[in-house]
Amino acid sequence: MPYDHNAPKAPVKVAVNADLLRQARELELDLAVELERGLQESIRKRQALKAEQERLAPHLQALNDLDRTRGTAIDEFLDY
């Protein structure tokens, strides 16, 4: 989902691994930019996963319903 690139910046306080922070500073990385990039990627991945779960949910429910009413395909081979 796109986001508003013009939204105001919100101050946040985070704790970061000291060694990573040192390396980022040595490389003159902009922590705010890197955090936003990381958040964008994490949000994109989580939204894709959620969409996939929502897409599959009705199919999984149908399979579960079928198993409940007719049993699973392997039932004939199992000795309960």
N, C-alpha and C positions, 0 to 999 in steps of 0.2 A: 504494500500500500504506500503510495507516495506520501510525503510529508511536506509541511509548509517550510520551505527554506528561509522564509522571511520572518518566521516566528521569533519572538525575543528569546535571548539566551537566558537560561535559568541557572543560577549558581547552585552548585552541588558540592558536597564534601564526600570524598571517597578515600579509602585506604588502598594503597597500591604497593605491590611487592617492591621493596627498596632497590633490589638489583635491576628490575625492569625499569624503574624510574630513572636510575642512574644511566642505564644504557640509552634510554629515550632522550635524556638530556644531552648525552655525549653526541648523539646523532641529530640533535636540534629538532626533534620531532615536536610538533604542536599537539600537546596532549588533548586539547578540546577537539581538534580535527580527528585525531585518531580514535577518540572515544565515540564521536558521532559516526565514523565509518564502521566501527565495530558494532555499535548499536543498530545501524542500518542493516548490516549483514545478519545479525542475530534475529532481528525482527523479521527480515525476509524469510529466513529459514524456519522460524517458528510459525509464521503465517502459512507457509507452504505445507508444513507438517499438519497444522490444524485443518487446512482445506482438504488434504488427502484423507485425514481421519474422518472428516465429515462426509466426504465422497464415498468412503468405504463403509461407513456405519450401517446404512440400510442393507447393503449386501451381506455384511456379517450377521446382522439381525435375521435376515431371511435364512441364512445357513443354520443359525442356531435354532430358529423355529422349525426348520426341516428336520434337524437332528432330534429335537424334542418329540416331534410327531412320528417320525419314521425310523429314528435311530441313525447311527452313523454308518458309513459304508463298511467299516471294519467290524461292526458288531457280529456279523455272521461267522467271523473267524475267531472271535474271542470266546473263552469259556469262563463265564462269570460264576 
